[in-house]
């Protein structure tokens, strides 16, 4: 029976090191976006130096935004991510709203990633006769199985996957700089000058927003405060070290692309990495690039399922959701919260409406990051004597910059797609208020 292989409720294992923390940040950020976004950025900003500058500034801005997360994550090293931080800063009700927003958005991201995984499988000829939904559900099942084994194995798997992504991108950069082209660039069209957009404020905003979106996913190490060794130091180290690694990778990838392609070539391509590889490898490039995309998407889904289960676990431990989901296995995995997260992601992926679902999730993510920026400021005043192994420099300026950026992104998302943005935010607030009310009325039941 399952309960014979479970630890007492709420028992986690502190077995994850700094390498895992770095892998969580790198693996959470580096996905399929870097394979596509350089073309969008080049289409908006045709100057190579400005392109590289935007990617550099994007990484620096993310590092500034991470200051609030590093301060709170190192001073309140608990499992559960933004739910725990928001609850400590704002109280139970706001914490529950943030917790539901986070749990919902991340489960929807898993569903989106699984469908994209299925699409890449079919591009590689894997499961060509199967529905994409079947391939998508297979990925979720595989990620569930890896995480079910235990914290050590799931943590090692993520470290391995993230390292593989980093090695693959590094090899890609080296190949583009070293290998001679075997295919000549296409002759420019007669009206090619008209393709280049005029540089202006609107173009810069398009480029900058896409760069920032490609840096998303850097918050992962904060979810594992009770499982990281020496979290007081390693949460901040993982955040800033991981962001630095990603920034260097992104700069190297774009420099390599610009070595092989012109900004005009990049702007015409929906997959500039594939076109650049095609110049040096010919027809084999498509298989290699699709394989890299498959690895990136699959590894990201595995990571999201891992830390999403921690959100459900933390909320169950506080009696917000049924304490049934608080149980952990002997190997440290919150298996019941893991299963719940996988099931919801599976249903969402099978619904066939994953694009609509991801449109619900993105505004939630922006709102959560903004809430933690505010939480860092509130906690300085609410608990001034709280030990802070990492203190953000120039307080409160980094938090205010992060807040301004994330509120701007949230407003832009609401304006561009008011229905999905409002629906996602309303669902999180409604569930949060409902469960806050229920948890106040009903006493916490003891675990069997």
Buried (B, 14 or more C-beta within 10 A) or exposed (E): EEEEEBBEBBBBBBBBBBBBBBBBBBBBBBBBBBBBBBBBBBBBBBEBEBBBEBBBBBBEBBBBBBBBBBBBBBBBBBBBBBBBBBBBBBEBBBBBBBBBBBBBBBBBBBBBBBBBBBBBBBBBEEBEEEEBBEBBBBBBEBBBEBBBBBBBBBBBBBBEBBBBBBEBBBEBBEBBEEEEBEEEEEEEEEEEEEEBBEBEEEBBEBBBBBBBBBBBBBBBBBBBBBBBEBBBBBBBBBBBBBBBBBBBBBBBBBBBBBEBBBBBBBBBBEBBBBBBBBBBBEEEBBBBBBBBBBBBBBBBBBBBBBBBBBBBBBBBBBBBBEBBBBBBBEBBBBBBBBBBBBEBBBEBBBEEBBEBBBBBBBBBBBBBBBBBBBBBBBBBEEBEEEEBBBEBEEBBEBBBBBBEBBBBBBEBBBEEBEEBBEBBBEBBBEBBBEBBEEBEEEEEEEBE
